[in-house]
């Protein structure tokens, strides 16, 4: 078997794996181009013809499927609980103590497990701001006096 055929087979596998492990359409066009070049190699076409065919088919499939790829990659963001509570004010309902792995806050009509963003203990009743979310835990920090008066 011709060495060039093995090279095109390897390209098909490489681009196929790259496509499989990525979230978006990034290399499927090169798979099609590699298949076209593989067929040309099997028909004993010159290397230049194979490379030009690879580029032409890859470019044509990219141009043909780009609108579909753009439509699939565009995601209209839908608000989730995390989007609503990030940056929101909350009230500590159970003392937040990272050392003892305790703490809860009430925000957006729900009670969430909470941890202190800076490691300080936050007593029950403290007003806090939600800094970030990791899993189902909110990381909060005390609202400063100047923020409370706004």
Secondary structure as the mmCIF struct_conf table of DSSP 4:
data_model
#
loop_
_struct_conf.conf_type_id
_struct_conf.id
_struct_conf.beg_label_comp_id
_struct_conf.beg_label_asym_id
_struct_conf.beg_label_seq_id
_struct_conf.end_label_comp_id
_struct_conf.end_label_asym_id
_struct_conf.end_label_seq_id
HELX_RH_AL_P HELX_RH_AL_P1 UNK A 3 UNK A 21
BEND BEND1 UNK A 22 UNK A 24
BEND BEND2 UNK A 26 UNK A 27
HELX_RH_AL_P HELX_RH_AL_P2 UNK A 28 UNK A 42
TURN_TY1_P TURN_TY1_P1 UNK A 43 UNK A 44
HELX_RH_AL_P HELX_RH_AL_P3 UNK A 47 UNK A 73
HELX_RH_AL_P HELX_RH_AL_P4 UNK A 81 UNK A 85
TURN_TY1_P TURN_TY1_P2 UNK A 86 UNK A 87
STRN STRN1 UNK A 89 UNK A 97
TURN_TY1_P TURN_TY1_P3 UNK A 98 UNK A 101
STRN STRN2 UNK A 102 UNK A 107
TURN_TY1_P TURN_TY1_P4 UNK A 108 UNK A 109
STRN STRN3 UNK A 110 UNK A 116
BEND BEND3 UNK A 117 UNK A 119
STRN STRN4 UNK A 122 UNK A 122
TURN_TY1_P TURN_TY1_P5 UNK A 124 UNK A 125
STRN STRN5 UNK A 127 UNK A 134
TURN_TY1_P TURN_TY1_P6 UNK A 135 UNK A 136
STRN STRN6 UNK A 137 UNK A 142
HELX_LH_PP_P HELX_LH_PP_P1 UNK A 143 UNK A 144
HELX_RH_AL_P HELX_RH_AL_P5 UNK A 145 UNK A 148
TURN_TY1_P TURN_TY1_P7 UNK A 149 UNK A 149
#
